[in-house]
């Protein structure tokens, strides 16, 4: 506004920004706009897409009464438990690193490494480690701890726990790096003042440092909740493929399975529901982000 | 005084012990992949842990010469390079326009990008697949390339607008008041300043595309068109009783990422945490 008032000739040349934004806008309209509209339409139809049949809300009704879908959504909820564990552990590591510990940078780069690796390759390795007769159980038996050797992937209660473990293993480094950066950005005076006032190590961490990075903790919580609700397909697919049965399936996998078996309308209706949940979380993340930026 | 000193030594030791345990946990699966890839299958079945006493390159050689892995790697490479190049170019232009051109709705444009960044791709999958079938692109690399490009754009815009805002507006205005057109300013002033930022962005996007599984799995279903990650899951099902062979494939898929990470760590850290910073 101010610019155009100062230099009125800008008005005439203001066409180029639209042209420059156009390719990106087109790409987003193609990859997001079109499918987002289409998936909502698809969710009201059944049959394959050469001869769709309008079924109204039947896809939704069918899905909601399908035990496999309920199991899937319930598993996403179970994975939510991984978030506090991951964040607490990440925070603990970041606080220790923040103590200007020797070799801190090296520790940090090792801890961050899993986050950049392909979940597929890592997941396959974990599947060999956790198999009934895999490395973990063989080691446990060798150490005379055979009682702890569960069927980590084949047991219908444990399979999703294993998935959660893999998610934590890979995402932990992200939390560490984000928290470390946030702690590093704090003004050193507050901590110094607390130390002069005689605050012990634990007091300093929990009463002084952690409260100051609360906005970042909140933002990361929302982001990780979005991750476990809607970005865990890779982990589940290579680790358990949702099995045994549907016992470790998640919403994404349910969509993929319905879609692979030709039930496109069903897949679309679950996609719409997932999108609804994601939108709420996305809205929340934008709001939290604004709070975090404001401070 | 003394007890405080001893206290702090205990603390220091326990801190290092804690960090070392965490690092071992982070590295163990990698060690497992690498050491297993160097074992013969017989040796693995006998004893899957410990140091490989008779390391062999059989599995790696099989992967490279008797399995379609090199082809899949090449596919992944092509897909990564083309989608990342196009999305980076689009995003550079759009972010430049949004920050320095300030077209109507530029802030809406940016916040839309931020929101789209977290839309789960699985929700877009069904209509996109139908589109790819209708246009005959399914089972061709183009299908994933165009889709990935679009999926990458929002983050790229978010990242580049964040960076462009740190460039002083006066610099741009000075150049344009001397009669330089928008593209000249873009090419002569903005691009040279964006080297490190663009590189960071490219690294992050490349990692994302290289690691992507779901879309590749659905769009590319014939043997010769698979990407590396989709191919790996095929091995997992095909060689259930030959873990060293499967992990040799996994190792080869991880290697480029690890090499990149070791050579340009700060780009990874800065780029991958950009969604959360500032």
Interface residues (C-beta under 8 A of the other chain):
Chain A: X3 X13 X14 X16 X17 X18 X19 X20 X21 X23 X24 X25 X27 X28 X30 X31 X32 X34 X35 X36 X38 X39 X42 X49 X92 X93 X96 X97 X99 X101 X107 X109 X110 X111 X112 X113 X114 X115 X116 X117 X118 X119 X120 X121 X122 X124 X125 X126 X127 X128 X129 X134 X135 X138 X139 X169 X172 X173 X174 X177 X178 X181 X201 X216 X219 X220 X223 X226 X230 X231 X233 X234 X237 X238 X252 X255 X256 X259 X264 X267 X268 X271 X272 X274 X275 X278 X281 X282 X285 X286 X289 X293
Chain B: X11 X12 X15 X16 X18 X19 X22 X23 X25 X26 X27 X29 X30 X32 X33 X36 X48 X49 X86 X87 X89 X90 X91 X93 X94 X96 X97 X98 X101 X102 X103 X106 X109 X111 X112 X113 X114 X115 X116 X118 X119 X120 X122 X123 X124 X125 X126 X127 X128 X129 X130 X131 X146 X147 X149 X150 X151 X153 X154 X157 X173 X182 X183 X207 X210 X211 X213 X214 X217 X218 X229 X232 X233 X236 X243 X246 X247 X249 X250 X251 X253 X254 X257 X258 X261 X265 X268 X269 X272 X273 X275 X276 X277 X278
